[in-house]
Amino acid sequence: MLNMVRTALKDHKDSKKDKAGRSMSLTGPGPVKVTESFSWDAYLTESSSVPALPSCFRQSRIPPSNDFKVGMKLEARDPRNSTSTCIATVMGLMGVRLRLRLDGSDSTNDFWDQ
């Protein structure tokens, strides 16, 4: 009897109800093995699709330079209160993105901004 209770609880935890009240699985079918590589050309041919024009993509081919350095101070929007601007310290860099820490807070509140 104890095993049945555990199974029922696990099943309940791994599912949720949709708007109609039906139960849906949240765990998915599991890992998928990929036996061959994906080919955009083959996909477009099979689906009779046309690729999007390069002009549809707005990112620059050459990423902008990032002149910030770790330890620099700047003004940043508080991610918890979008109407508040605070002093922040650059804690890390990744490309053009900055890991910022609002002055007076600890590392649990660090956030990435661009």
N, C-alpha and C positions, 0 to 999 in steps of 0.2 A: 504493500500500500504506500509506503514511503517513497518508493521509486516513481510511482504514478504521480504523486504530488510534485516531485521535483520536475518531472517532464512537463506537467501542466504549467508550472510556474515558468520554466524555461521557454516553453512555447508562447506563453503570454508576453514575456519580456521581449522576445525576438519578433513580435508582430505588433501592428497597430491597426486601428480601425480607420477606414476611409470615411468620407462624408456620408456615405449611405449606410455606414455601420458594419460593412463587411470587413473581415480581418485580412490584412495583407502582410506578407513576410518582409522583414527589414534586412534579412541576412543575404539575400540574393542567391544565385545558383552556385556560387563558389568560384574557384579559380578557373580561368579559361586558358587552354593551351593553344598557342599560336604555332601552327605547323609551317606556315609560309609567310613571307613578308608581304606587307600591304603595298599595292601599286596604285597610285592616283590615276595614272593613265588607264589601267585596266578597269578601275572602278567607274571612271567617267564614261568609258566606252560601254560597259555593261549596263549602266543606268541611263544611258543616252543624255548625259548631263554636259554642261558647258562650264569650264573653270571660271572662277571669278577673276575679273581683271585686276592687275596689280594696283590700279588706282583706287580699288576698294579698301586697300590696307593703308592705314595712315602712319604706321611707324616708319621712322627714318631708317634708311639702309645703313647709315653711319650713326651710331648712338651718340647723343650729346656727351660732352665731357663733364665730369663731376669734379669740381674744384674744392669740395668740402673735405675736411680732414677730421679724424677722430679727435674729440675734445673741443671742437668749435661750438660756439653758442649761436642760436638763432631763434627766431620767433616761429612757433608752430601752432597749428590748430589743435586744441584738445580733442582727441578722438571720442571722448565720452560726453563732450559738450561742444558742439560745433560752433556755438556763438562765442566761445572763449578762446583767446589767443594767449599762449604762455611762452615763457623762456624755456628752451630745450637744449640739451647737449647731444651732439652727434656721438653715438656709441659704436656704430659700425657702418660699413659701406658695402654695397653689392651692386656694381654697375652704377646706374643713376639713382638707385634707391638708397635711402638713409635709414638706419635704425636709430630712433630718437628716444630720449628719456626726458620727460618733463622734470625740470629742476624741482627737487624736494620729494620726488617719488623714488621707488626702488625698481629693480630690474624686472619685477613681475608686471610692470606697466609699460615696458618698452614697446614701441610700435614701429612699423616700417612705413615710410612716406616717400613720395617721389616729387 
